[in-house]
Amino acid sequence: MVNKIPLLLTLLTLFIGCENPTIIDDEELRGNLRVNVFQIEQTPFSDLSRSALTDAFTRLNFAVYTTDGSRVKQINQTSAEADFGKAVFQLEEGDYQLVVVGHSSKSNPTMTNPAKIQFTNATGYTDTFFSREEFTIGAEPVNLDLTLNRNVSLCRFVITDQYPADAAKIRFYYTGGSGAFDAKTGMGCVNSRQEQTFDLTTDQKQFDLYTFLHSTSGNLRLRVTVYDSHDNVLLERIYKDIPMQQKYITCCSDALFAGVTTTTGVSLILNTDWATDTLITF
């Protein structure tokens, strides 16, 4: 008869050895910093729905820093994730700052330094919202319900005439704004040479160019270049001193291929999403 006692002892030892690593402190699971994106600027409701959140942006970045600006932890989310808009951190006791950025760029900005949240021409520039909070971790968990505020300006360029048959792509190169911002102020913090290139494979006539201004108002210098499929320049036009304001849209309208550019007027119109539009027709 086979002695089953050693076998039972072996199985019991294996069971105990396997089970011990799975015991996780419940407080560690919950974390001691819990963040919830509760509002977005200009939304008409206080308890933000998931659909409104994903309509506003497709990426969220949560970064925790010490008070001197050293990054401690970061969580990046996309709108495909079930917990989009909520983040949990386990931190040691002490004083911290949290920066949360919402955007729809191709990838995440560089967030090593809270004084320079950096987007690039490669990531692209989109409507952007942010929040910065200072907090202290002690014996009790900290819960932060955040409102994200828009801090970009938008130059909306509209072409009113037809493209030449051989037009393949259009490039917008603009200066006067910034591709990075300081999370303490929300203002641009570097002098950037921003550019966006679009394929002209469709009848797209409206192009949105975002920037972070260095103050609440400023001017952009814009160069528009149209290329054929062999990268030969078909047309190039420069627009100087386009007036911009933080959180405002400046609409520029031009018959780009007509050959003559004239400024016919500037007016303000109400916009339901942003504060106002500045409308410029060339």
C-alpha positions as CSV (number, residue, x, y, z in Angstrom):
1,M,0.0,0.0,0.0
2,V,1.4,3.4,-1.0
3,N,2.0,5.8,1.9
4,K,0.0,8.9,1.0
5,I,1.2,11.1,3.9
6,P,4.4,12.4,2.3
7,L,2.5,13.1,-0.9
8,L,-0.1,15.1,1.1
9,L,2.6,17.0,2.9
10,T,4.3,17.9,-0.4
11,L,1.0,19.1,-1.9
12,L,0.2,21.1,1.2
13,T,3.7,22.7,1.1
14,L,3.3,23.6,-2.6
15,F,-0.2,25.1,-1.9
16,I,1.1,27.3,0.9
17,G,4.1,28.4,-1.2
18,C,1.9,29.3,-4.1
19,E,-0.8,31.1,-2.1
20,N,1.5,33.4,0.0
21,P,2.6,35.7,-2.9
22,T,-1.1,36.4,-3.9
23,I,-1.9,38.0,-0.5
24,I,-2.1,41.8,-1.4
25,D,-2.8,44.6,1.0
26,D,-6.2,46.0,0.2
27,E,-5.0,49.5,0.9
28,E,-2.2,49.0,-1.7
29,L,-4.9,48.1,-4.3
30,R,-7.0,51.2,-3.5
31,G,-4.0,53.5,-3.3
32,N,-3.6,56.6,-1.2
33,L,-4.1,59.1,-4.1
34,R,-7.2,58.7,-6.1
35,V,-7.8,61.1,-9.0
36,N,-11.0,61.6,-10.9
37,V,-11.5,63.9,-13.9
38,F,-14.8,65.5,-12.7
39,Q,-15.3,68.4,-15.1
40,I,-14.0,69.9,-18.3
41,E,-14.1,73.6,-18.9
42,Q,-17.4,74.8,-20.4
43,T,-19.2,71.5,-20.1
44,P,-22.8,72.1,-18.9
45,F,-22.8,69.4,-16.2
46,S,-20.8,68.8,-13.0
47,D,-20.6,65.0,-13.0
48,L,-18.8,64.3,-16.2
49,S,-20.1,61.4,-18.4
50,R,-17.8,59.0,-20.1
51,S,-19.1,60.0,-23.6
52,A,-18.4,63.7,-22.9
53,L,-14.9,62.8,-21.7
54,T,-14.0,60.8,-24.8
55,D,-15.6,63.5,-27.0
56,A,-13.2,66.1,-25.6
57,F,-9.9,64.1,-25.9
58,T,-8.6,60.6,-26.5
59,R,-5.6,60.6,-24.2
60,L,-5.0,61.5,-20.5
61,N,-1.7,61.8,-18.8
62,F,-1.4,61.8,-15.0
63,A,2.0,62.7,-13.5
64,V,3.0,63.1,-9.9
65,Y,6.0,65.3,-9.0
66,T,7.7,66.3,-5.8
67,T,7.4,70.0,-4.9
68,D,10.7,70.7,-6.5
69,G,9.5,69.2,-9.9
70,S,11.1,65.7,-9.8
71,R,8.7,63.2,-11.4
72,V,7.7,60.4,-9.1
73,K,5.1,58.4,-11.1
74,Q,3.1,58.7,-14.3
75,I,0.0,57.0,-15.7
76,N,-1.0,57.3,-19.4
77,Q,-4.5,56.4,-20.5
78,T,-6.4,56.2,-23.8
79,S,-10.1,56.5,-24.3
80,A,-10.3,52.7,-25.1
81,E,-9.6,51.9,-21.4
82,A,-12.5,51.2,-19.0
83,D,-11.0,53.4,-16.2
84,F,-10.4,56.4,-18.5
85,G,-10.5,59.5,-16.4
86,K,-9.6,57.8,-13.1
87,A,-6.1,57.1,-11.7
88,V,-4.8,55.6,-8.5
89,F,-1.3,56.0,-7.0
90,Q,0.4,54.6,-3.9
91,L,2.8,57.3,-2.6
92,E,5.0,57.8,0.4
93,E,4.0,60.5,2.9
94,G,5.0,64.0,1.8
95,D,4.2,67.0,-0.3
96,Y,3.5,66.6,-4.0
97,Q,2.1,68.2,-7.1
98,L,-0.1,66.5,-9.7
99,V,-0.4,67.5,-13.4
100,V,-3.2,66.0,-15.6
101,V,-3.3,66.7,-19.4
102,G,-6.1,65.7,-21.7
103,H,-5.4,65.8,-25.5
104,S,-5.9,63.8,-28.8
105,S,-2.3,63.8,-30.1
106,K,-0.8,60.8,-31.8
107,S,1.3,60.0,-28.7
108,N,2.0,61.3,-25.2
109,P,3.8,64.5,-24.5
110,T,7.1,64.6,-22.6
111,M,6.3,65.2,-19.0
112,T,9.7,64.9,-17.2
113,N,9.4,68.5,-16.0
114,P,6.1,70.1,-15.0
115,A,7.5,73.5,-16.1
116,K,7.8,72.1,-19.7
117,I,5.0,69.8,-20.8
118,Q,6.3,69.2,-24.4
119,F,4.3,68.3,-27.5
120,T,6.2,68.0,-30.8
121,N,5.6,68.2,-34.6
122,A,5.7,64.3,-34.5
123,T,3.0,64.0,-31.8
124,G,0.9,66.7,-33.4
125,Y,-1.0,69.5,-31.6
126,T,-4.7,69.2,-30.6
127,D,-7.2,70.8,-28.3
128,T,-5.6,70.5,-24.9
129,F,-6.9,70.7,-21.3
130,F,-4.9,70.5,-18.1
131,S,-5.0,70.8,-14.3
132,R,-2.3,71.2,-11.7
133,E,-2.9,70.5,-8.0
134,E,-0.7,70.6,-4.9
135,F,-1.4,68.0,-2.2
136,T,0.0,66.3,0.9
137,I,0.0,62.5,1.5
138,G,-0.5,61.6,5.2
139,A,-2.2,58.9,7.2
140,E,-5.4,59.2,5.2
141,P,-6.0,58.7,1.4
142,V,-6.3,61.8,-0.7
143,N,-9.2,62.1,-3.2
144,L,-8.9,64.7,-6.0
145,D,-11.9,65.6,-8.2
146,L,-10.3,67.7,-11.0
147,T,-11.6,70.2,-13.5
148,L,-9.5,70.3,-16.7
149,N,-9.2,73.8,-18.3
150,R,-8.4,74.5,-22.0
151,N,-5.1,76.3,-22.4
152,V,-4.6,76.3,-26.2
153,S,-5.4,78.8,-29.0
154,L,-6.6,77.7,-32.4
155,C,-5.9,79.1,-35.8
156,R,-8.5,77.6,-38.2
157,F,-7.4,78.0,-41.8
158,V,-10.2,77.6,-44.4
159,I,-9.5,77.5,-48.2
160,T,-12.4,78.8,-50.2
161,D,-11.3,77.9,-53.8
162,Q,-10.5,74.6,-55.6
163,Y,-7.2,72.8,-55.4
164,P,-5.1,72.4,-58.6
165,A,-5.4,68.9,-60.1
166,D,-1.8,68.1,-59.2
167,A,-1.9,69.3,-55.6
168,A,-0.9,66.4,-53.3
169,K,-0.2,67.9,-49.8
170,I,-0.3,71.1,-47.9
171,R,2.1,72.2,-45.1
172,F,1.5,74.8,-42.4
173,Y,4.6,76.2,-40.7
174,Y,3.9,78.7,-37.9
175,T,5.9,80.6,-35.3
176,G,4.9,82.9,-32.4
177,G,3.4,80.3,-30.2
178,S,4.8,77.3,-28.3
179,G,4.5,73.5,-28.5
180,A,5.1,73.2,-24.8
181,F,3.5,74.8,-21.7
182,D,4.3,75.4,-18.1
183,A,1.8,73.5,-15.9
184,K,1.9,76.2,-13.2
185,T,0.6,78.9,-15.6
186,G,-0.8,77.0,-18.6
187,M,1.2,79.3,-20.9
188,G,3.7,78.5,-23.6
189,C,7.3,78.2,-22.4
190,V,9.4,77.7,-25.5
191,N,9.7,79.5,-28.9
192,S,8.6,76.7,-31.2
193,R,8.7,76.2,-35.0
194,Q,5.4,74.3,-35.3
195,E,4.3,72.6,-38.5
196,Q,1.5,70.3,-39.7
197,T,1.3,68.6,-43.1
198,F,-1.9,67.2,-44.6
199,D,-2.5,65.0,-47.6
200,L,-4.9,66.5,-50.1
201,T,-6.5,63.2,-51.1
202,T,-9.9,64.4,-50.0
203,D,-11.8,67.7,-50.4
204,Q,-10.7,68.9,-46.9
205,K,-10.7,72.7,-46.8
206,Q,-10.5,73.4,-43.1
207,F,-7.3,72.9,-41.1
208,D,-6.9,73.4,-37.4
209,L,-3.5,74.7,-36.1
210,Y,-3.1,74.7,-32.3
211,T,-0.5,76.5,-30.2
212,F,0.2,77.5,-26.6
213,L,0.6,81.3,-26.4
214,H,3.2,82.8,-24.2
215,S,0.6,85.2,-22.7
216,T,-3.2,85.6,-23.0
217,S,-2.8,87.1,-26.5
218,G,-0.2,87.1,-29.3
219,N,0.4,86.9,-33.0
220,L,1.3,84.0,-35.3
221,R,3.3,84.1,-38.5
222,L,2.1,81.4,-40.9
223,R,3.6,80.0,-44.1
224,V,1.3,77.8,-46.2
225,T,3.0,75.7,-48.9
226,V,1.3,73.4,-51.4
227,Y,3.2,70.5,-53.1
228,D,2.6,68.1,-55.9
229,S,3.2,64.3,-55.5
230,H,7.0,64.8,-56.3
231,D,7.4,67.5,-53.5
232,N,7.6,70.3,-56.0
233,V,6.2,73.6,-54.6
234,L,3.1,74.6,-56.4
235,L,2.3,77.6,-54.2
236,E,3.6,79.3,-51.1
237,R,2.0,82.2,-49.2
238,I,3.0,83.9,-45.9
239,Y,0.5,85.5,-43.5
240,K,2.0,87.9,-40.9
241,D,0.6,88.9,-37.5
242,I,-2.4,86.7,-37.3
243,P,-4.0,87.8,-34.0
244,M,-4.5,85.1,-31.4
245,Q,-6.0,84.8,-27.9
246,Q,-5.8,82.0,-25.4
247,K,-8.9,79.8,-25.5
248,Y,-10.1,81.6,-28.6
249,I,-10.4,80.5,-32.3
250,T,-9.0,82.7,-35.0
251,C,-10.6,81.7,-38.4
252,C,-8.6,82.6,-41.5
253,S,-10.3,82.3,-44.8
254,D,-8.6,82.7,-48.2
255,A,-9.0,81.9,-51.9
256,L,-5.5,80.5,-51.8
257,F,-5.0,79.9,-55.5
258,A,-6.6,83.1,-56.8
259,G,-3.3,84.9,-56.8
260,V,-4.2,88.0,-54.8
261,T,-4.5,88.3,-51.0
262,T,-6.4,91.2,-49.4
263,T,-7.7,91.7,-45.9
264,T,-11.4,92.5,-46.0
265,G,-12.2,92.7,-42.3
266,V,-12.1,91.2,-38.8
267,S,-15.2,90.4,-36.7
268,L,-16.1,88.5,-33.6
269,I,-18.8,85.8,-33.6
270,L,-20.1,83.5,-30.8
271,N,-18.9,79.9,-30.7
272,T,-20.7,77.3,-28.6
273,D,-17.5,75.3,-27.7
274,W,-14.9,78.1,-27.3
275,A,-15.3,81.6,-26.0
276,T,-15.4,83.4,-29.3
277,D,-14.1,83.2,-32.9
278,T,-12.0,85.9,-34.5
279,L,-12.9,85.8,-38.2
280,I,-10.4,87.0,-40.8
281,T,-11.0,86.9,-44.5
282,F,-8.0,87.4,-46.9
